[in-house]
Amino acid sequence: MDPDGKVPFDVAAYVERVRSRPCFICAIVTGDPAYSLERIVYEDAEHLAFLARYPTLPGYVLVSPKRHVEHVVRDLDEGAFHAIMGVVRRVALAVEAVVPSERTYVLSLGSQQGNAHLHWHIAPLPPGTPYERQQFHALMAENGVLPWDEEQAGELAARLRAALS
């Protein structure tokens, strides 16, 4: 375990999994029980916010449209883009209310080669994180992920749902 309490992450196994299985976000939308750590913290008719399975920072949440779209700007008309960004902001504010954060990173990742379903990452940087372990370093699973279990996921999800209500 490293100084941030992270454990090693098998990047090769992860890449194999995301490139060989169906869309994980579509599976979450349909309630696939294989995605139990990805606890839903917010849902409306068009959007979903859920805990990250492999968090690199405490309180890491993903926000996505329910509909399978793949490009951050081309696949959303202006209204849909503004609507999801409103959800991203609302969820990020809830994350900041629940998890101490010096700064909150918000970004969209993924590609046509893996994790193609459009999603935004909301990752709160803990206060006091040394500069050399911030920014991209803090987000990269290659630098380790936080140990995570069903009980922790349930507790954090409940706190986030309460902050969102």
C-alpha positions, 0 to 999 in steps of 0.5 A, a space after each residue: 500500500 502506498 502513502 495515499 492508502 492505494 493498492 496496485 491496479 492490474 492495468 492489463 486486465 482492466 484494458 482486456 475487460 473494457 475492450 472485450 465486454 459490452 458497454 459497462 454504463 449500458 449494463 449499469 443502466 439495465 441493472 446488471 448485478 455484476 456492477 454492484 460497486 457502481 452504486 447509483 447516487 443520482 438518476 433522472 429520466 436522461 442521466 445517471 451518476 454512480 460511484 467509480 468501481 476503481 476510485 483513485 480518490 475518495 468520492 470519485 463519481 461518474 456521470 453519464 447519459 443513459 442513452 448510449 452516446 459516444 462523443 462529448 460534443 458531437 452526439 449531444 445537441 446544445 440542450 442535451 449538453 447543457 442538461 448533462 453539464 447541469 447534472 455534472 455540476 449538481 453531483 460535483 457540488 454534492 461530492 464536495 459537500 460529502 468529501 473534503 476536497 481542495 479541488 474537484 477534477 471534472 473531465 470526460 475520458 474514454 475512446 472508441 477503443 474502450 469505455 466508449 459510452 460518454 461519461 464525465 469523471 468527478 474526482 475530488 482532490 483531498 486537501 493537503 495532497 502533495 503537488 507531485 501527486 495531484 492532477 493526472 497523477 491523482 487520476 491514473 489507476 496506474 498509480 494505484 486505486 483505493 481499496 473498496 468494498 460493498 459496505 464502503 460503497 453503500 455508505 458513500 452512496 447514501 451520503 451522496 444521495 442525501 446531499 443530492 436530495 
